Amino acid sequence: MESKRKKRAKTIILLAIIWFVVTLPMPWLFTTPDEIRPQVTTLFQIIGLISIPFIMLAVAWTIKPELTT
């Protein structure tokens, strides 16, 4: 049986992977026309910055589930 620490570490790693996949859709950067590429890059930066607090909440709730009540 896995310890709680290993389960938490795996959950945090999974959350980080999901965050990278969702917030960084790199194919869009390579398929967009050159005229709108700066706007798309700025949009991705904004999405990344906005999502960081939610990831931090998920990590905190994984470490201390009693904070959710």
Backbone torsions as a table, in degrees:
resi	resn	phi	psi	omega
1	MET	NA	134.4	-177.7
2	GLU	-75.7	147.3	177.9
3	SER	-75.5	163.3	-179.9
4	LYS	-63.5	-34.6	-178.4
5	ARG	-64.3	-41.5	178.4
6	LYS	-66.9	-39.8	178.2
7	LYS	-63.0	-42.8	178.9
8	ARG	-64.5	-42.5	179.6
9	ALA	-61.9	-43.4	178.6
10	LYS	-63.9	-39.1	178.9
11	THR	-65.3	-42.1	179.4
12	ILE	-65.6	-40.9	177.3
13	ILE	-63.4	-42.6	177.7
14	LEU	-61.3	-42.7	178.1
15	LEU	-62.6	-40.3	179.2
16	ALA	-65.1	-41.4	178.8
17	ILE	-63.9	-44.1	178.9
18	ILE	-61.9	-40.8	179.1
19	TRP	-60.9	-44.9	179.3
20	PHE	-64.2	-40.2	-178.3
21	VAL	-68.3	-40.2	-175.9
22	VAL	-77.5	-40.3	-172.1
23	THR	-91.5	-11.1	-177.6
24	LEU	-124.5	67.0	178.1
25	PRO	-74.6	82.1	-173.7
26	MET	-61.2	-30.7	178.9
27	PRO	-58.0	-29.5	178.0
28	TRP	-62.9	-35.9	-179.6
29	LEU	-65.4	-33.1	-175.6
30	PHE	-88.3	-18.4	-177.6
31	THR	-104.3	-4.5	179.8
32	THR	-81.3	149.6	176.0
33	PRO	-64.4	155.4	-176.8
34	ASP	-62.8	-27.0	-177.3
35	GLU	-66.9	-34.6	-175.9
36	ILE	-104.9	3.5	-179.0
37	ARG	-58.3	-41.8	178.1
38	PRO	-62.1	-35.9	178.3
39	GLN	-67.5	-40.7	-179.9
40	VAL	-66.0	-40.8	178.2
41	THR	-62.5	-43.5	178.0
42	THR	-63.3	-41.2	178.3
43	LEU	-60.9	-43.2	178.6
44	PHE	-63.5	-38.1	177.7
45	GLN	-64.8	-41.3	178.6
46	ILE	-64.8	-43.8	179.0
47	ILE	-60.7	-42.9	179.2
48	GLY	-62.5	-44.1	-179.4
49	LEU	-67.5	-38.2	179.8
50	ILE	-68.6	-33.2	-175.8
51	SER	-79.4	-18.2	-177.3
52	ILE	-58.7	-46.1	179.2
53	PRO	-60.7	-34.5	179.7
54	PHE	-69.4	-36.9	176.1
55	ILE	-66.5	-40.6	178.4
56	MET	-63.3	-39.6	175.5
57	LEU	-62.3	-43.0	179.2
58	ALA	-62.8	-41.1	178.3
59	VAL	-65.4	-44.4	179.9
60	ALA	-62.2	-41.8	179.8
61	TRP	-69.8	-27.4	176.0
62	THR	-70.5	-39.3	-178.5
63	ILE	-75.2	-42.6	-179.0
64	LYS	-128.3	85.6	-176.5
65	PRO	-63.9	-20.3	-179.6
66	GLU	-69.2	-11.8	177.2
67	LEU	-71.9	-16.1	-177.4
68	THR	-79.1	-14.2	-178.2
69	THR	-97.8	NA	NA
